[in-house]
Amino acid sequence: MKVLPSSGPPRTAYVLLPTRYGIQRNAPASVVLDPANPDVAVLDDRVDAAVLAAIAADPRWATVRIPGRFLRQGGLAVIIAFAAGLIVSLPLWILLLR
C-alpha cells in the first residue's frame, strides 16, 4: 500500500489487513506505521468518513512520486547483475563446450 506519512518521505508499506475489510484499489485508508520498522503498517479502523475524505484530498497524492516495488526491492540492480552474469558466463560456456 502506498503511504504518505506526516513525517518522512512517501513510500510503500506492507499492511496487515483483516479479511473482513475489503479495500478497493486506490481507496483511501488510514494506517498506523510501526515505529521500529516503517515498512510495516496496520489498518486503523477507528477513523470516520471525514478523515478518509481528507486523506483522499491530500494534495501530495498528485505531486509526490512514490517509488514502486520494483525500485524499492532493487529491481534495476537485479537486471544489471543478471546482464553482467550473462556477459561473463556466456563466453565461458562457449569455451568449455568446444
trRosetta pair geometry for C-beta under 8 A, 3 or more apart (Angstrom, degrees):
i j d omega theta_ij theta_ji phi_ij phi_ji
1 12 6.7 149 74 -157 31 73
1 13 5.9 -33 66 65 84 76
1 14 7.7 117 18 -124 83 16
1 15 4.6 13 11 -13 133 130
1 29 7.1 -57 -162 59 146 127
1 31 6.9 131 97 -37 145 153
1 41 7.1 -87 62 57 123 134
2 10 7.1 18 -179 176 92 105
2 11 7.7 -167 -147 110 60 25
2 12 5.5 -46 -95 -99 56 72
2 66 4.8 93 -146 113 117 166
3 10 6.8 -176 92 -152 51 67
3 11 6.2 -12 59 68 90 65
3 12 7.1 123 12 -130 81 23
3 13 4.9 7 -3 8 133 119
3 31 6.2 -80 -107 56 122 129
3 33 6.8 124 160 -72 162 116
3 41 6.5 146 -72 -46 150 158
4 10 4.9 -20 -106 -107 68 102
4 58 6.2 178 82 121 155 155
4 60 5.2 134 -148 97 146 134
4 61 6.9 -96 -38 -70 148 70
4 64 7.0 120 -113 63 113 145
4 66 7.8 -98 -73 -79 80 127
5 8 4.6 10 77 58 131 105
5 9 7.9 39 44 67 103 25
5 10 7.4 179 20 -98 70 46
5 11 7.8 -3 -2 28 106 93
5 33 6.0 -21 -98 -11 123 151
5 38 7.6 -46 -47 -160 156 117
8 11 7.7 -46 136 0 109 115
8 38 6.9 -115 166 -157 168 154
10 60 6.9 175 -64 153 133 122
10 64 4.9 116 5 135 148 137
10 66 4.6 -90 132 -97 117 95
11 38 7.4 70 63 132 145 109
11 39 7.4 -81 130 -104 132 71
11 66 6.5 170 -107 -154 15 96
11 67 7.0 -11 -128 46 65 93
11 72 7.5 108 -162 -108 93 131
12 39 7.8 26 99 -144 64 83
12 66 6.5 115 -51 159 77 115
12 67 7.1 -103 -6 84 102 69
12 68 7.1 57 -36 -143 142 31
12 69 6.3 -72 74 -70 166 71
12 72 6.1 -99 42 -39 117 164
13 31 7.0 175 83 117 137 155
13 33 6.5 -102 -123 -112 164 96
13 38 7.1 -92 -104 151 118 60
13 39 5.3 -177 -127 -165 72 40
13 40 6.4 -170 -173 -73 100 7
13 41 4.5 66 130 -9 138 114
14 39 6.1 38 13 147 90 83
14 40 5.5 -23 67 -109 93 62
14 41 7.1 164 81 26 42 74
15 29 7.8 71 -163 105 165 142
15 31 5.6 -89 -120 -117 118 141
15 40 8.0 146 -90 -166 33 48
15 41 4.7 -28 -104 77 77 98
15 42 7.0 145 -158 -103 71 17
15 43 6.1 77 174 -55 114 79
16 40 7.5 33 -24 -176 98 91
16 41 7.2 -156 16 97 74 48
16 42 4.8 -17 53 -111 109 72
16 43 6.8 -120 86 -1 64 82
17 21 6.0 -110 -176 72 92 114
17 23 6.6 -92 -150 10 143 124
17 43 5.3 81 -110 -34 68 130
18 21 5.5 83 71 8 83 99
18 43 6.9 -108 11 46 82 136
21 43 6.4 -171 57 155 164 169
21 45 7.0 -136 -79 -93 140 122
23 27 5.3 -152 -172 66 79 126
23 29 5.6 -11 -130 -64 141 139
23 43 7.9 -157 -43 -112 139 134
24 27 4.4 94 62 -32 81 126
28 52 4.7 141 99 -170 120 79
28 53 7.5 163 55 -76 158 19
28 55 4.2 139 -167 95 127 113
28 56 4.0 -100 -44 -61 139 88
29 43 6.3 -54 172 -132 124 93
29 52 7.3 0 -96 -124 28 102
29 55 7.5 -118 48 118 18 159
30 43 7.5 89 81 -166 58 59
30 44 4.3 -65 114 67 99 111
30 46 7.9 -83 88 56 137 67
30 47 4.3 87 13 -4 152 149
30 51 6.2 2 -59 131 139 122
30 52 6.8 -103 -28 -85 98 73
30 55 6.3 -146 -74 -60 79 153
31 41 3.9 39 161 162 129 132
31 42 6.5 151 -161 71 82 32
31 43 5.8 -53 -105 -103 78 38
31 44 5.8 168 -118 -1 17 92
32 41 6.2 155 73 -160 39 80
32 42 5.1 -19 57 59 96 88
32 44 5.0 104 -31 -63 93 110
33 38 5.4 18 175 -141 126 68
33 40 7.4 118 -156 81 62 49
33 41 4.9 -42 -96 -97 55 94
34 37 4.7 5 96 58 128 76
34 38 6.7 -148 70 -85 71 29
34 40 4.5 7 12 80 132 98
34 41 6.7 -139 -10 -85 78 40
34 42 7.6 86 -55 -12 86 93
35 38 7.5 8 -141 -73 23 78
37 40 4.7 32 104 18 111 112
44 47 5.9 64 115 -16 102 104
47 51 4.0 -103 -171 77 113 142
47 52 6.1 131 122 -47 121 81
48 51 5.6 102 55 10 61 99
48 52 7.4 -121 110 0 36 93
49 52 5.5 -56 -148 41 37 112
49 53 6.2 41 153 -23 69 104
50 53 5.6 -51 -148 35 31 113
50 54 6.5 33 151 -19 63 103
51 54 5.6 -52 -150 35 34 112
51 55 6.5 38 150 -21 65 101
52 55 5.5 -48 -148 33 35 114
52 56 6.4 33 153 -16 65 105
53 56 5.7 -54 -147 39 32 110
53 57 6.1 23 155 -13 66 112
54 57 5.8 -61 -140 45 30 106
54 58 7.0 60 152 -54 61 82
55 58 5.9 -24 -162 -16 34 115
56 61 7.7 -15 -164 -17 39 161
58 61 5.5 103 83 -18 87 97
59 62 6.0 -57 -169 39 58 104
59 63 6.1 28 145 -3 84 119
60 63 5.7 -76 -135 53 39 96
60 64 4.7 4 -178 2 85 122
61 64 7.3 -40 -94 43 12 90
67 71 4.4 -100 -170 81 111 129
67 72 5.3 136 119 -57 114 88
68 71 5.8 94 58 18 68 95
68 72 6.7 -132 107 -4 34 101
69 72 5.4 -64 -136 45 32 112
69 73 5.6 12 171 -6 72 114
69 75 7.9 87 118 -41 61 124
70 73 6.8 -69 -143 43 16 94
70 75 3.8 -16 -180 -17 75 160
70 76 7.8 82 148 -34 92 71
71 74 7.9 48 -179 -63 30 17
71 75 6.0 -62 -72 30 30 109
71 76 6.9 19 -117 -12 66 105
74 77 4.4 -43 -177 42 95 118
74 78 5.8 103 121 -29 88 93
75 78 5.7 -56 -149 33 32 112
75 79 6.5 29 156 -17 66 104
76 79 5.8 -53 -150 35 33 110
76 80 6.4 31 153 -16 66 107
77 80 5.7 -55 -146 39 33 111
77 81 6.2 33 155 -18 66 107
78 81 5.8 -54 -144 39 29 110
78 82 6.3 32 154 -21 63 107
79 82 5.7 -53 -147 35 30 113
79 83 6.4 28 155 -17 64 106
80 83 5.8 -55 -147 38 31 109
80 84 6.2 30 154 -18 65 108
81 84 5.7 -54 -144 39 31 111
81 85 6.2 35 154 -22 64 106
82 85 5.7 -54 -149 35 29 113
82 86 6.6 29 153 -17 63 104
83 86 5.8 -53 -151 35 33 111
83 87 6.4 33 152 -20 65 106
84 87 5.6 -53 -146 36 33 113
84 88 6.3 23 158 -12 66 108
85 88 6.1 -61 -145 42 29 104
85 89 5.7 8 166 -5 68 118
86 89 6.2 -64 -128 47 24 97
86 90 5.6 31 173 -31 65 112
87 90 6.6 -43 -132 24 16 111
87 91 8.0 8 167 -4 48 102
88 91 7.4 -75 -174 36 27 98
88 92 7.0 15 148 -10 64 116
89 92 5.4 -63 -152 41 42 114
89 93 6.1 43 154 -23 76 105
90 93 5.8 -53 -146 35 31 110
90 94 6.5 32 155 -19 64 105
91 94 5.5 -53 -147 35 36 114
91 95 6.3 35 156 -18 68 104
92 95 5.8 -55 -148 38 32 109
92 96 6.2 24 157 -14 67 110
93 96 5.8 -58 -140 41 30 106
93 97 6.0 19 164 -13 66 114
94 97 6.3 -64 -140 41 23 102
94 98 7.0 41 156 -43 58 97
95 98 6.2 -43 -160 3 31 116
